[in-house]
Amino acid sequence: MMINKVILVGNVGKDPEVRYLEKNVAVARFSLATSERAYTNAKGVLVPEKTEWHNIVVWRGLAEVVEKHVR
């Protein structure tokens, strides 16, 4: 079995939307903005800051943690 792991560090766009499915299974959805800071490249050209938005969905225990702690 292979497991893929991604770590994103950023800012939440708005409070997560949490719902409970059958058998009390929690699902949380939220958007997360990650930014690459502006910098000057080797040729002296300023590269502007770049922000990307990610749509995140988490399930079960992790969704319950998000519901309590992510704002």
N, CA, C and O atoms as a GROMACS GRO file, in nm:
protein
  284
    1MET      N    1   0.084  -0.117   0.000
    1MET     CA    2   0.000   0.000   0.000
    1MET      C    3   0.089   0.124   0.000
    1MET      O    4   0.187   0.132   0.075
    2MET      N    5   0.055   0.221  -0.083
    2MET     CA    6   0.129   0.347  -0.088
    2MET      C    7   0.045   0.456  -0.026
    2MET      O    8  -0.077   0.461  -0.043
    3ILE      N    9   0.111   0.544   0.047
    3ILE     CA   10   0.044   0.658   0.107
    3ILE      C   11   0.114   0.784   0.057
    3ILE      O   12   0.236   0.797   0.066
    4ASN      N   13   0.035   0.876   0.005
    4ASN     CA   14   0.089   1.005  -0.038
    4ASN      C   15   0.065   1.106   0.073
    4ASN      O   16  -0.043   1.110   0.132
    5LYS      N   17   0.165   1.187   0.101
    5LYS     CA   18   0.154   1.286   0.207
    5LYS      C   19   0.192   1.422   0.151
    5LYS      O   20   0.294   1.437   0.083
    6VAL      N   21   0.110   1.522   0.180
    6VAL     CA   22   0.136   1.659   0.138
    6VAL      C   23   0.122   1.748   0.261
    6VAL      O   24   0.029   1.733   0.339
    7ILE      N   25   0.214   1.841   0.276
    7ILE     CA   26   0.205   1.938   0.385
    7ILE      C   27   0.192   2.076   0.322
    7ILE      O   28   0.281   2.121   0.249
    8LEU      N   29   0.080   2.143   0.352
    8LEU     CA   30   0.056   2.279   0.303
    8LEU      C   31   0.053   2.372   0.423
    8LEU      O   32  -0.012   2.342   0.524
    9VAL      N   33   0.121   2.484   0.413
    9VAL     CA   34   0.120   2.585   0.518
    9VAL      C   35   0.065   2.712   0.456
    9VAL      O   36   0.120   2.764   0.358
   10GLY      N   37  -0.044   2.763   0.513
   10GLY     CA   38  -0.104   2.882   0.455
   10GLY      C   39  -0.212   2.939   0.544
   10GLY      O   40  -0.212   2.918   0.665
   11ASN      N   41  -0.305   3.010   0.482
   11ASN     CA   42  -0.414   3.077   0.552
   11ASN      C   43  -0.547   3.025   0.503
   11ASN      O   44  -0.568   3.008   0.382
   12VAL      N   45  -0.638   2.998   0.597
   12VAL     CA   46  -0.772   2.951   0.564
   12VAL      C   47  -0.854   3.069   0.514
   12VAL      O   48  -0.852   3.177   0.573
   13GLY      N   49  -0.927   3.048   0.402
   13GLY     CA   50  -1.006   3.155   0.343
   13GLY      C   51  -1.129   3.192   0.421
   13GLY      O   52  -1.161   3.310   0.434
   14LYS      N   53  -1.201   3.092   0.475
   14LYS     CA   54  -1.318   3.114   0.558
   14LYS      C   55  -1.337   2.991   0.646
   14LYS      O   56  -1.272   2.889   0.626
   15ASP      N   57  -1.426   3.001   0.743
   15ASP     CA   58  -1.447   2.889   0.834
   15ASP      C   59  -1.485   2.763   0.757
   15ASP      O   60  -1.557   2.770   0.657
   16PRO      N   61  -1.438   2.648   0.802
   16PRO     CA   62  -1.469   2.522   0.733
   16PRO      C   63  -1.618   2.491   0.736
   16PRO      O   64  -1.690   2.528   0.830
   17GLU      N   65  -1.664   2.423   0.632
   17GLU     CA   66  -1.801   2.371   0.628
   17GLU      C   67  -1.791   2.225   0.670
   17GLU      O   68  -1.725   2.145   0.605
   18VAL      N   69  -1.858   2.191   0.780
   18VAL     CA   70  -1.852   2.054   0.833
   18VAL      C   71  -1.991   1.994   0.828
   18VAL      O   72  -2.089   2.059   0.865
   19ARG      N   73  -1.999   1.871   0.783
   19ARG     CA   74  -2.127   1.800   0.784
   19ARG      C   75  -2.102   1.656   0.828
   19ARG      O   76  -1.990   1.606   0.822
   20TYR      N   77  -2.209   1.593   0.871
   20TYR     CA   78  -2.200   1.455   0.917
   20TYR      C   79  -2.286   1.367   0.827
   20TYR      O   80  -2.403   1.397   0.802
   21LEU      N   81  -2.227   1.259   0.778
   21LEU     CA   82  -2.295   1.165   0.691
   21LEU      C   83  -2.352   1.051   0.774
   21LEU      O   84  -2.354   1.056   0.897
   22GLU      N   85  -2.398   0.947   0.704
   22GLU     CA   86  -2.449   0.829   0.773
   22GLU      C   87  -2.343   0.774   0.869
   22GLU      O   88  -2.224   0.787   0.845
   23LYS      N   89  -2.388   0.713   0.974
   23LYS     CA   90  -2.300   0.654   1.076
   23LYS      C   91  -2.210   0.758   1.141
   23LYS      O   92  -2.102   0.726   1.191
   24ASN      N   93  -2.255   0.885   1.139
   24ASN     CA   94  -2.184   0.995   1.206
   24ASN      C   95  -2.043   1.018   1.153
   24ASN      O   96  -1.953   1.053   1.230
   25VAL      N   97  -2.022   0.999   1.024
   25VAL     CA   98  -1.891   1.023   0.961
   25VAL      C   99  -1.881   1.172   0.927
   25VAL      O  100  -1.963   1.224   0.852
   26ALA      N  101  -1.780   1.239   0.982
   26ALA     CA  102  -1.761   1.382   0.960
   26ALA      C  103  -1.684   1.409   0.832
   26ALA      O  104  -1.591   1.336   0.797
   27VAL      N  105  -1.725   1.515   0.761
   27VAL     CA  106  -1.655   1.562   0.642
   27VAL      C  107  -1.642   1.714   0.654
   27VAL      O  108  -1.741   1.783   0.680
   28ALA      N  109  -1.521   1.766   0.637
   28ALA     CA  110  -1.498   1.911   0.644
   28ALA      C  111  -1.437   1.959   0.513
   28ALA      O  112  -1.350   1.894   0.456
   29ARG      N  113  -1.485   2.074   0.466
   29ARG     CA  114  -1.432   2.137   0.344
   29ARG      C  115  -1.391   2.280   0.378
   29ARG      O  116  -1.460   2.351   0.451
   30PHE      N  117  -1.276   2.321   0.323
   30PHE     CA  118  -1.232   2.459   0.340
   30PHE      C  119  -1.130   2.492   0.232
   30PHE      O  120  -1.075   2.403   0.167
   31SER      N  121  -1.106   2.620   0.213
   31SER     CA  122  -1.005   2.663   0.116
   31SER      C  123  -0.883   2.715   0.191
   31SER      O  124  -0.895   2.774   0.298
   32LEU      N  125  -0.766   2.691   0.133
   32LEU     CA  126  -0.640   2.730   0.195
   32LEU      C  127  -0.556   2.804   0.092
   32LEU      O  128  -0.534   2.754  -0.018
   33ALA      N  129  -0.507   2.922   0.129
   33ALA     CA  130  -0.421   3.001   0.041
   33ALA      C  131  -0.275   2.978   0.081
   33ALA      O  132  -0.238   2.991   0.197
   34THR      N  133  -0.194   2.943  -0.018
   34THR     CA  134  -0.049   2.934   0.004
   34THR      C  135   0.016   3.038  -0.085
   34THR      O  136  -0.028   3.062  -0.197
   35SER      N  137   0.122   3.099  -0.034
   35SER     CA  138   0.188   3.207  -0.108
   35SER      C  139   0.337   3.184  -0.120
   35SER      O  140   0.403   3.136  -0.028
   36GLU      N  141   0.388   3.220  -0.237
   36GLU     CA  142   0.532   3.222  -0.260
   36GLU      C  143   0.572   3.370  -0.257
   36GLU      O  144   0.518   3.449  -0.334
   37ARG      N  145   0.662   3.405  -0.172
   37ARG     CA  146   0.700   3.546  -0.156
   37ARG      C  147   0.766   3.601  -0.282
   37ARG      O  148   0.823   3.527  -0.362
   38ALA      N  149   0.757   3.732  -0.298
   38ALA     CA  150   0.826   3.800  -0.408
   38ALA      C  151   0.976   3.787  -0.388
   38ALA      O  152   1.025   3.783  -0.274
   39TYR      N  153   1.048   3.782  -0.498
   39TYR     CA  154   1.195   3.774  -0.490
   39TYR      C  155   1.255   3.832  -0.616
   39TYR      O  156   1.187   3.850  -0.717
   40THR      N  157   1.384   3.860  -0.610
   40THR     CA  158   1.459   3.906  -0.727
   40THR      C  159   1.541   3.789  -0.779
   40THR      O  160   1.619   3.730  -0.705
   41ASN      N  161   1.523   3.757  -0.907
   41ASN     CA  162   1.594   3.641  -0.963
   41ASN      C  163   1.740   3.677  -0.996
   41ASN      O  164   1.784   3.790  -0.972
   42ALA      N  165   1.813   3.581  -1.049
   42ALA     CA  166   1.956   3.598  -1.077
   42ALA      C  167   1.984   3.710  -1.178
   42ALA      O  168   2.093   3.767  -1.179
   43LYS      N  169   1.885   3.742  -1.262
   43LYS     CA  170   1.902   3.848  -1.362
   43LYS      C  171   1.859   3.985  -1.309
   43LYS      O  172   1.859   4.083  -1.383
   44GLY      N  173   1.822   3.990  -1.181
   44GLY     CA  174   1.782   4.117  -1.120
   44GLY      C  175   1.637   4.154  -1.145
   44GLY      O  176   1.598   4.268  -1.118
   45VAL      N  177   1.558   4.062  -1.197
   45VAL     CA  178   1.417   4.089  -1.226
   45VAL      C  179   1.333   4.051  -1.104
   45VAL      O  180   1.347   3.942  -1.048
   46LEU      N  181   1.245   4.144  -1.063
   46LEU     CA  182   1.157   4.118  -0.949
   46LEU      C  183   1.046   4.023  -0.992
   46LEU      O  184   0.971   4.052  -1.085
   47VAL      N  185   1.035   3.911  -0.925
   47VAL     CA  186   0.927   3.815  -0.948
   47VAL      C  187   0.823   3.841  -0.839
   47VAL      O  188   0.854   3.830  -0.721
   48PRO      N  189   0.698   3.876  -0.878
   48PRO     CA  190   0.598   3.915  -0.778
   48PRO      C  191   0.551   3.795  -0.694
   48PRO      O  192   0.569   3.679  -0.731
   49GLU      N  193   0.491   3.828  -0.580
   49GLU     CA  194   0.432   3.725  -0.494
   49GLU      C  195   0.325   3.650  -0.571
   49GLU      O  196   0.252   3.708  -0.651
   50LYS      N  197   0.315   3.521  -0.546
   50LYS     CA  198   0.216   3.438  -0.614
   50LYS      C  199   0.136   3.361  -0.508
   50LYS      O  200   0.194   3.292  -0.424
   51THR      N  201   0.004   3.375  -0.511
   51THR     CA  202  -0.083   3.305  -0.418
   51THR      C  203  -0.166   3.203  -0.494
   51THR      O  204  -0.220   3.233  -0.600
   52GLU      N  205  -0.174   3.083  -0.439
   52GLU     CA  206  -0.257   2.978  -0.498
   52GLU      C  207  -0.358   2.931  -0.393
   52GLU      O  208  -0.326   2.922  -0.274
   53TRP      N  209  -0.480   2.902  -0.438
   53TRP     CA  210  -0.586   2.853  -0.350
   53TRP      C  211  -0.603   2.704  -0.370
   53TRP      O  212  -0.601   2.654  -0.483
   54HIS      N  213  -0.621   2.633  -0.259
   54HIS     CA  214  -0.638   2.488  -0.260
   54HIS      C  215  -0.772   2.455  -0.194
   54HIS      O  216  -0.803   2.507  -0.087
   55ASN      N  217  -0.850   2.369  -0.257
   55ASN     CA  218  -0.975   2.322  -0.198
   55ASN      C  219  -0.944   2.193  -0.122
   55ASN      O  220  -0.900   2.095  -0.181
   56ILE      N  221  -0.968   2.195   0.008
   56ILE     CA  222  -0.931   2.085   0.096
   56ILE      C  223  -1.057   2.013   0.146
   56ILE      O  224  -1.155   2.077   0.183
   57VAL      N  225  -1.053   1.880   0.145
   57VAL     CA  226  -1.159   1.798   0.202
   57VAL      C  227  -1.093   1.696   0.294
   57VAL      O  228  -1.002   1.624   0.254
   58VAL      N  229  -1.140   1.691   0.419
   58VAL     CA  230  -1.087   1.594   0.515
   58VAL      C  231  -1.202   1.515   0.576
   58VAL      O  232  -1.315   1.564   0.583
   59TRP      N  233  -1.173   1.394   0.619
   59TRP     CA  234  -1.275   1.300   0.665
   59TRP      C  235  -1.250   1.255   0.809
   59TRP      O  236  -1.139   1.263   0.860
   60ARG      N  237  -1.356   1.208   0.870
   60ARG     CA  238  -1.356   1.140   1.000
   60ARG      C  239  -1.288   1.221   1.110
   60ARG      O  240  -1.322   1.337   1.133
   61GLY      N  241  -1.191   1.161   1.179
   61GLY     CA  242  -1.128   1.227   1.293
   61GLY      C  243  -1.061   1.358   1.258
   61GLY      O  244  -1.068   1.454   1.335
   62LEU      N  245  -0.997   1.363   1.142
   62LEU     CA  246  -0.932   1.487   1.102
   62LEU      C  247  -1.035   1.597   1.076
   62LEU      O  248  -1.010   1.714   1.105
   63ALA      N  249  -1.151   1.560   1.024
   63ALA     CA  250  -1.259   1.658   1.004
   63ALA      C  251  -1.307   1.713   1.137
   63ALA      O  252  -1.339   1.832   1.148
   64GLU      N  253  -1.312   1.629   1.239
   64GLU     CA  254  -1.354   1.675   1.372
   64GLU      C  255  -1.251   1.770   1.432
   64GLU      O  256  -1.287   1.866   1.500
   65VAL      N  257  -1.123   1.743   1.410
   65VAL     CA  258  -1.017   1.834   1.456
   65VAL      C  259  -1.030   1.969   1.385
   65VAL      O  260  -1.019   2.074   1.448
   66VAL      N  261  -1.052   1.965   1.254
   66VAL     CA  262  -1.069   2.088   1.176
   66VAL      C  263  -1.188   2.168   1.229
   66VAL      O  264  -1.180   2.290   1.244
   67GLU      N  265  -1.298   2.099   1.256
   67GLU     CA  266  -1.419   2.166   1.306
   67GLU      C  267  -1.390   2.242   1.436
   67GLU      O  268  -1.443   2.352   1.455
   68LYS      N  269  -1.309   2.186   1.523
   68LYS     CA  270  -1.281   2.248   1.653
   68LYS      C  271  -1.174   2.357   1.647
   68LYS      O  272  -1.181   2.453   1.723
   69HIS      N  273  -1.076   2.342   1.558
   69HIS     CA  274  -0.956   2.426   1.569
   69HIS      C  275  -0.925   2.518   1.451
   69HIS      O  276  -0.842   2.608   1.464
   70VAL      N  277  -0.988   2.498   1.336
   70VAL     CA  278  -0.953   2.579   1.218
   70VAL      C  279  -1.053   2.692   1.203
   70VAL      O  280  -1.173   2.670   1.193
   71ARG      N  281  -1.001   2.814   1.203
   71ARG     CA  282  -1.083   2.936   1.184
   71ARG      C  283  -1.003   3.033   1.101
   71ARG      O  284  -1.051   3.142   1.072
   0.00000   0.00000   0.00000
